[in-house]
Amino acid sequence: MTKEKSFLHLNENNIPLLTSHSSKTKALWSIGGGKEGTGKSLVSSCLGIELANLNHEVFLINTDETEPNLLTFLGLKESKLHLDDLISRKNKKTEELTPSGPLSHLTLIQGKGSLLFQPDLNYYKKLTLLRHLKEFENKVIIFDLGSGTINNEIDFFIIANPGILVINPDPVSIESAYYFLKSCIIRIFKLYIDYYQIHSFIKSITTQIYDSSKSVYSFLNEIISRDRTYAQIFFTALKQFRPGLIVNKIRDEKDALLGESIVNMVQKYLVTDLHFLGTIPYDEKMFSLPHQQESLLDRYHQSPLAPSVKNIAQKLIQLASESPP
């Protein structure tokens, strides 16, 4: 039976989830945003510290090769473990991969040069490699992604459950986040176009979604006008994609209201539901730590951002507990 004939019985329940890593690890989060300076590494570090303090075992994975701030934030000169140690380990106990550090439940892992981040690595090969993490089902795994919209950052954002978008009130940050999300959606659509082999149908309207002035909403409306069965594929794909949103560096009440506005904007133009996780206040002392070569551990609990991070961490753990097996 060809894939075209299978469209006769196509419905939401039998459209595959192509972004699932199929591992037992429910809490696999990727922190991204599309722009440098939003505070992704600080948020990743704070979440790791907070979860470790709550006695969750955390693997914090640094993938940003240009700004490896996680080392500085955690007061470390280097990471003794590499991501490939987790992927290729054989007959090793988990304890052997968890050395003592500044926090007993937090392990920093270097991702630079990993098999997972080869620039030409096939998407489905990444999924296969991620399944090697299934033995760490009791861990919280956090990927601190680099900036930009290259395929690796996008792939690990859409594979995560969830990908977490970190922005700040700067208009450039908001715009970059919007186009980062749109790039993620285009990537998801391409996976389904390839899977169902519908390139010829999509070809005539593909340029529309790549046009920065066109919304995902208008793209989907065009598909609906041509074939509602194909539209069902894309709507189901988007329903399965629900990133988290954190608004970082807020300074006043106006900034605090930004989250809901962005949720509404993304739903309207990108037809995607964001899960608003919360806001984090601006703390100049915390954001200047990399330049001062000071450890985050020395300042975190006295910082005004700590209660906000704790609240976000608890929301994420709750979401993980509600995830289907």
Secondary structure per residue as TSV (DSSP state, phi and psi in degrees):
chain	resnum	aa	ss	phi	psi
A	1	M	-	360.0	130.8
A	2	T	-	-78.8	160.9
A	3	K	H	-65.1	-30.3
A	4	E	H	-64.3	-41.6
A	5	K	H	-66.4	-31.8
A	6	S	H	-67.0	-15.2
A	7	F	G	-64.0	-20.8
A	8	L	G	-61.8	-28.9
A	9	H	G	-115.6	22.5
A	10	L	-	-77.1	130.7
A	11	N	-	-150.1	175.7
A	12	E	G	-57.7	-32.2
A	13	N	G	-75.3	-21.5
A	14	N	G	-113.9	13.9
A	15	I	S	-86.3	121.1
A	16	P	-	-68.5	154.3
A	17	L	-	-93.0	98.0
A	18	L	T	-79.6	-7.0
A	19	T	T	-103.1	14.0
A	20	S	-	-89.5	132.4
A	21	H	-	-85.0	-7.0
A	22	S	-	54.9	31.5
A	23	S	-	-103.1	168.4
A	24	K	S	-78.7	-6.3
A	25	T	-	-77.3	106.0
A	26	K	S	-76.9	-38.0
A	27	A	-	-96.9	80.4
A	28	L	E	-121.8	102.4
A	29	W	E	-111.9	142.9
A	30	S	E	-120.5	124.2
A	31	I	E	-97.7	114.9
A	32	G	E	-137.6	-175.7
A	33	G	-	179.6	-17.0
A	34	G	S	85.4	-5.1
A	35	K	S	-146.6	143.0
A	36	E	T	-73.6	153.4
A	37	G	T	89.6	2.6
A	38	T	S	-81.6	-14.8
A	39	G	-	96.1	26.4
A	40	K	H	-59.7	-45.7
A	41	S	H	-67.2	-36.7
A	42	L	H	-65.0	-44.7
A	43	V	H	-62.6	-43.4
A	44	S	H	-59.6	-45.9
A	45	S	H	-64.1	-45.8
A	46	C	H	-63.6	-41.4
A	47	L	H	-62.5	-42.0
A	48	G	H	-60.9	-45.3
A	49	I	H	-63.6	-45.9
A	50	E	H	-62.4	-44.6
A	51	L	H	-67.6	-37.8
A	52	A	H	-63.2	-39.7
A	53	N	H	-65.4	-24.8
A	54	L	T	-89.8	11.2
A	55	N	T	70.6	24.0
A	56	H	-	-89.0	139.4
A	57	E	E	-80.5	123.8
A	58	V	E	-122.4	130.9
A	59	F	E	-105.2	114.5
A	60	L	E	-104.3	113.3
A	61	I	E	-109.0	119.0
A	62	N	E	-86.8	118.4
A	63	T	-	-116.9	-3.3
A	64	D	-	-85.8	106.0
A	65	E	S	-78.3	-22.5
A	66	T	S	-87.3	-32.5
A	67	E	-	-132.5	77.1
A	68	P	-	-78.0	61.5
A	69	N	H	-71.5	-16.8
A	70	L	H	-58.9	-38.8
A	71	L	H	-59.7	-46.9
A	72	T	H	-65.4	-44.9
A	73	F	H	-58.8	-36.6
A	74	L	T	-95.2	6.1
A	75	G	T	69.4	33.1
A	76	L	-	-115.9	148.4
A	77	K	S	-88.9	-29.3
A	78	E	-	-158.4	163.1
A	79	S	-	-103.0	129.9
A	80	K	S	-79.1	-16.3
A	81	L	E	-111.6	147.0
A	82	H	E	-117.5	150.1
A	83	L	H	-55.4	-36.5
A	84	D	H	-65.3	-20.7
A	85	D	H	-63.6	-35.2
A	86	L	H	-76.1	-37.7
A	87	I	H	-72.5	-41.3
A	88	S	H	-105.2	7.0
A	89	R	-	-62.0	145.4
A	90	K	-	-135.2	125.8
A	91	N	S	54.2	36.2
A	92	K	-	-112.6	139.6
A	93	K	-	-76.5	149.6
A	94	T	G	-56.3	-37.3
A	95	E	G	-59.7	-31.1
A	96	E	G	-70.0	-18.9
A	97	L	G	-99.4	7.7
A	98	T	-	-125.7	80.7
A	99	P	-	-70.8	158.4
A	100	S	-	-66.7	144.0
A	101	G	-	-148.7	-161.5
A	102	P	S	-62.3	-27.6
A	103	L	S	-130.6	131.7
A	104	S	T	-66.3	-24.1
A	105	H	T	-101.7	4.2
A	106	L	E	-118.6	125.4
A	107	T	E	-122.7	123.0
A	108	L	E	-89.6	130.7
A	109	I	E	-125.1	132.9
A	110	Q	E	-84.1	128.8
A	111	G	-	-104.8	-8.8
A	112	K	T	-58.0	128.8
A	113	G	T	78.6	8.0
A	114	S	-	-68.2	155.1
A	115	L	G	-55.1	-35.5
A	116	L	G	-65.7	-22.0
A	117	F	G	-111.9	22.2
A	118	Q	-	-65.1	134.0
A	119	P	T	-62.7	-26.3
A	120	D	T	-106.1	16.5
A	121	L	-	-72.3	129.8
A	122	N	-	-61.5	141.9
A	123	Y	H	-55.2	-45.9
A	124	Y	H	-72.0	-24.0
A	125	K	H	-68.1	-35.9
A	126	K	H	-61.9	-42.9
A	127	L	H	-60.6	-41.5
A	128	T	H	-62.5	-44.7
A	129	L	H	-65.7	-37.1
A	130	L	H	-64.7	-26.7
A	131	R	G	-65.9	-17.2
A	132	H	G	-68.2	-13.5
A	133	L	G	-84.4	1.2
A	134	K	G	-63.8	-23.1
A	135	E	G	-72.7	-10.8
A	136	F	G	-103.4	44.7
A	137	E	T	-65.4	-21.1
A	138	N	T	-93.6	3.9
A	139	K	E	-94.8	152.2
A	140	V	E	-98.3	119.8
A	141	I	E	-109.1	120.6
A	142	I	E	-118.2	119.6
A	143	F	E	-95.2	121.5
A	144	D	E	-92.6	100.0
A	145	L	-	-79.3	155.3
A	146	G	-	-75.9	179.1
A	147	S	S	-90.3	155.7
A	148	G	S	113.5	-175.5
A	149	T	-	-126.1	30.8
A	150	I	-	-74.4	162.5
A	151	N	H	-58.2	-37.6
A	152	N	H	-62.5	-46.7
A	153	E	H	-61.7	-42.6
A	154	I	H	-65.8	-46.1
A	155	D	H	-61.1	-44.3
A	156	F	H	-73.9	-20.8
A	157	F	H	-73.8	-44.5
A	158	I	H	-77.4	-23.3
A	159	I	H	-76.9	-31.2
A	160	A	S	-63.1	162.3
A	161	N	B	-133.8	81.8
A	162	P	T	-106.0	171.3
A	163	G	E	-76.1	140.7
A	164	I	E	-118.6	117.5
A	165	L	E	-88.2	123.4
A	166	V	E	-110.8	122.6
A	167	I	E	-129.1	170.6
A	168	N	-	-131.4	171.9
A	169	P	S	-67.0	-5.8
A	170	D	-	-61.5	128.1
A	171	P	H	-55.2	-34.9
A	172	V	H	-65.4	-38.9
A	173	S	H	-62.7	-43.1
A	174	I	H	-65.0	-43.9
A	175	E	H	-63.5	-43.8
A	176	S	H	-62.6	-40.5
A	177	A	H	-64.3	-39.4
A	178	Y	H	-60.5	-47.9
A	179	Y	H	-74.2	-26.3
A	180	F	H	-64.3	-46.9
A	181	L	H	-62.2	-40.3
A	182	K	H	-63.7	-38.7
A	183	S	H	-63.5	-37.1
A	184	C	H	-63.8	-42.1
A	185	I	H	-66.4	-42.1
A	186	I	H	-60.3	-41.3
A	187	R	H	-61.8	-43.3
A	188	I	H	-63.6	-45.0
A	189	F	H	-59.1	-41.6
A	190	K	H	-62.9	-37.4
A	191	L	H	-59.5	-41.7
A	192	Y	H	-76.4	-33.3
A	193	I	H	-61.7	-43.2
A	194	D	H	-67.4	-42.3
A	195	Y	H	-63.1	-44.2
A	196	Y	H	-93.0	-0.3
A	197	Q	T	54.1	53.5
A	198	I	-	-114.5	34.6
A	199	H	H	-60.6	-40.9
A	200	S	H	-65.6	-37.3
A	201	F	H	-68.3	-43.0
A	202	I	H	-77.4	-26.6
A	203	K	H	-51.6	-41.0
A	204	S	H	-70.7	-17.3
A	205	I	H	-121.5	5.1
A	206	T	H	-62.5	-38.7
A	207	T	H	-60.9	-23.7
A	208	Q	H	-65.2	-41.7
A	209	I	H	-75.3	-25.4
A	210	Y	H	-78.3	-17.0
A	211	D	S	-70.3	120.3
A	212	S	T	-62.4	-21.0
A	213	S	T	-86.7	-8.1
A	214	K	S	-100.4	142.1
A	215	S	-	-94.8	162.5
A	216	V	H	-63.4	-34.0
A	217	Y	H	-57.8	-47.0
A	218	S	H	-67.8	-35.3
A	219	F	H	-61.6	-46.4
A	220	L	H	-67.3	-36.3
A	221	N	H	-62.4	-37.1
A	222	E	H	-64.7	-40.3
A	223	I	H	-66.5	-41.9
A	224	I	H	-58.7	-39.3
A	225	S	H	-67.9	-18.9
A	226	R	H	-103.2	-41.2
A	227	D	-	-161.5	110.1
A	228	R	H	-70.3	-24.8
A	229	T	H	-66.6	-45.0
A	230	Y	H	-63.8	-37.9
A	231	A	H	-60.9	-35.2
A	232	Q	H	-59.9	-36.3
A	233	I	H	-61.3	-48.8
A	234	F	H	-72.1	-37.2
A	235	F	H	-65.4	-38.4
A	236	T	H	-66.3	-41.3
A	237	A	H	-59.3	-42.8
A	238	L	H	-69.8	-33.4
A	239	K	H	-63.8	-31.5
A	240	Q	T	-81.8	-9.9
A	241	F	-	-105.0	106.0
A	242	R	-	-135.6	88.7
A	243	P	-	-70.5	161.8
A	244	G	E	-92.9	159.7
A	245	L	E	-132.4	128.7
A	246	I	E	-123.5	126.6
A	247	V	E	-96.6	113.5
A	248	N	E	-100.0	160.2
A	249	K	E	61.7	38.5
A	250	I	E	-78.2	144.3
A	251	R	-	-119.0	-21.3
A	252	D	S	-152.3	-178.6
A	253	E	H	-64.2	-34.7
A	254	K	H	-61.2	-43.4
A	255	D	H	-63.2	-37.7
A	256	A	H	-64.8	-26.6
A	257	L	T	-84.6	-5.1
A	258	L	H	-64.9	-34.5
A	259	G	H	-56.4	-50.6
A	260	E	H	-64.3	-34.5
A	261	S	H	-63.6	-40.9
A	262	I	H	-69.9	-39.6
A	263	V	H	-55.9	-46.0
A	264	N	H	-66.8	-40.0
A	265	M	H	-64.3	-45.0
A	266	V	H	-66.0	-38.7
A	267	Q	H	-64.8	-39.4
A	268	K	H	-71.6	-46.5
A	269	Y	H	-98.9	-26.1
A	270	L	H	-110.7	-1.0
A	271	V	-	51.3	42.3
A	272	T	-	-131.5	134.3
A	273	D	-	-91.4	119.5
A	274	L	-	-92.2	143.9
A	275	H	E	-97.5	107.2
A	276	F	E	-75.0	112.2
A	277	L	E	-88.5	-25.4
A	278	G	E	141.8	-176.4
A	279	T	E	-117.9	158.2
A	280	I	E	-129.2	125.0
A	281	P	E	-70.3	154.7
A	282	Y	-	-74.8	132.0
A	283	D	-	-133.5	102.6
A	284	E	H	-56.8	-38.1
A	285	K	H	-63.6	-38.0
A	286	M	H	-70.8	-42.5
A	287	F	H	-73.5	-15.8
A	288	S	T	-93.3	-0.1
A	289	L	H	-56.7	-44.2
A	290	P	H	-58.8	-34.4
A	291	H	H	-76.3	-28.1
A	292	Q	H	-91.1	-4.6
A	293	Q	T	57.0	39.0
A	294	E	-	-106.6	154.5
A	295	S	-	-85.0	138.1
A	296	L	G	-61.7	-32.3
A	297	L	G	-60.5	-28.4
A	298	D	G	-76.6	-20.6
A	299	R	T	-117.4	-19.1
A	300	Y	G	-54.2	-52.4
A	301	H	G	-70.0	-18.5
A	302	Q	G	-92.7	-5.0
A	303	S	S	-81.4	144.0
A	304	P	T	-66.0	-12.8
A	305	L	T	-83.1	-15.1
A	306	A	H	-57.7	-46.8
A	307	P	H	-61.7	-36.1
A	308	S	H	-66.6	-42.7
A	309	V	H	-64.5	-40.8
A	310	K	H	-60.1	-42.4
A	311	N	H	-63.2	-42.1
A	312	I	H	-66.3	-42.5
A	313	A	H	-60.1	-41.7
A	314	Q	H	-66.1	-37.2
A	315	K	H	-63.7	-42.7
A	316	L	H	-66.2	-40.4
A	317	I	H	-64.6	-38.4
A	318	Q	H	-63.4	-42.6
A	319	L	H	-61.8	-40.6
A	320	A	H	-62.8	-39.3
A	321	S	H	-69.9	-22.7
A	322	E	H	-91.9	-6.9
A	323	S	S	-66.8	142.2
A	324	P	-	-65.9	150.1
A	325	P	-	-66.4	360.0
